[in-house]
Amino acid sequence: MNAFSNFVGPLLGLGVRPDELTFVQISLRGVVVFIATLIMVRLGHKRSLARKTAFDAVLLVILASVLSRAINGSAAFFATLGGGLVLVLLHRLLALIAFHWHWFGCLIKGRPELIIEGGDFVLSTMHRNHISTHDVEEDMRLSLHDDDVSKVKKGRVERSGDISFIEK
C-alpha cells in the first residue's frame, strides 16, 4: 500500500495545497475523476441520466459539485470519490424503495397532474404548475402535430415536467 501511495501521491498531488497543484496533476485528477464518475453513473443505472425528475437532477448536481472538489484539490481526493459513490448508491437505494412502494415514489419524484380533461384545459392545475395554454399548445404541436385541444382526451404534466397527451 505504501508503494501505491508513494507512486500515486506525487502524480495526483495528494497532500498538496490546491494552489500548488500543477497542470499535469489537475489533468490527471480530472482523468481519474472522469473514469470514477463514469463507473459510478453506470452503477447507478441509466435512469439518473434518462429521467428528468428532480430526484435525478439532484443527484447529478450534487455529484458534480462533490467530485469537482477532488479535481481542484479543495477536498481529500479519495474521500471525495468515496463520498460520490455513497451518493450514487443512496440514489439507487431510494429508487429501489420507490419501485416497491408507490407512495414513496410519489414523495420523492412527484406525481403526474391532469391539465387537459375531455378537451378542456384544467386551468387551476396549469396555474399551480406555471404552465400557460400557449405552453400546452406548443407541446401539442410538437407531439401531436395539432394544437386543437378539443381532440385531446387527457393531458398531463408528468413527474419529469414533460407534457403528455392521450387523443380522443
N, C-alpha and C positions, 0 to 999 in steps of 0.2 A: 504494500500500500504506500509505503514511503517513496518507493521508486516512481510510482504513478504520480504522486503529489509533486515530487521533485521535477518530473518531466512536464506535467500539465500546468503546474503553478506559474512558472515564468511565461509560458506560451499565452495563457489566458490573463495574466496579470493578477492572479489571485493574491490577495493581501496588499494590493497596491491601491493608493487613493485614486478616486475617479479622475482627477485632473492629471494624474501621472500615467494613465493608460496611453499606449501608443496606438497608432492607426492599425497596425497589424493585430494587436491584442483585441481591440474593439471589433475588428473584422472577424477574427477567429471566434470571439464570443458570439457574434451575430450568426455565424455559420452553425455553431453548436446549438444556440437557442432556436434557430430555424428548424434544424433536424429534430430537436426535442419537441418543439411545438407541433410539428407535423405528426410525430408519433402520438403525442397527447390527443390531438384532434382525431386521429384515426381510432384511438382507444375510446374516445367519446362518441364515436359513430358519426355518420354523415348528418344527423339531424341538427347538430349545432350550427352547421353551415346552411342546410337546406331550409329549415324553418325560419320564419321571421317573427317569432313571438318575442315578447320582452324577456321571457325566461332564457331564451337562447342568446339574445343580444347582450344581456347582462354578462353571460359567460365570456363572450368574445371581447367585450370592452375591458372587463376586469383582467382577463388573461393577458391581453395585450399590455395593459398597464403594469401588471406584475412582472411579466417577462422582459419588458423594456429595461427594468432596473438591473436585470442580470447583464444586459448588453452594456449599459452605460456605467456599470460599476457602483451604483448607488446603494446596492444591497448585496449580500453574500451570494455568490454565483450559484452554487449547488443547492443551497437552501431555497433560493428563489425558484429554481427549476422544480424542486420538490413541492413548493407551495403551489405552483401552477398545476402540477399533476394532481394535487389534492383537490383543486377547484374543478378540474375536468371530471374526476371521479365523483365528486359531490353532485355535479350536474347530471352525470349518468345515473347515480342513485336516485335523485329526485325524479328524473324522467321515468325510471323503472317503477317507482312508487306511484307516479301519476298514471302510468299504464294500467296498474292494477286497481287503483281507486280513483274513479272518475271525479269525485268531489275534490280530491287533492289536485288533479289536473286542472280543474276549473279555477282552483285557488291560485295556482302559480302561473297558469297560462292564460286565464280568462275564459270567456265563453262567447260563442257567436251571438250576434244580435240581429233581429229582423228589422230591415229598413224598408222593405217593399213587401206588401201583402196584398194579394188579389189585384195587382195592377195599380195600387195606390202607395204613395210614399208614407212611411211611418215617421212623421216629422219629429216627434219627441225623441225617438231613438237616434235619428240623424243629428239632431241638435246636441244630444248628450255626447255623441262621438265626433262632433265638429265636422260633419260631412254635409256638404250642400247638395242640392238637387243637380247642380252642374257637375259636381264630382261624380255622382252616380251615373248621370247621363254619359259622361266621358268613359267610365268603365264599361257601360253597356255597349257603347260604340266599339270599344276595343275588344270586348269578349263576345258580344252577340252580333256585332256589325249592324246594330239598330239602336236607336235611343228612344223608342216608344215604350214607355213604362207600362202601358196597358197590356203589353204582350208578355209581361213578367208575372209569373205566379208568386214567386218568393225571391227576395233578395236579402242577403245577409252580409254584414261586416264580420269577417271571420276573425279568429283569435290572432291571426298574423297581421290583421289590418287590411288584408285584401278584401275585395267585394266579390261575392259570388251570386249567380243568378240561376233560377230554375224557370224555364219558359213554360207558358201555359200550353 
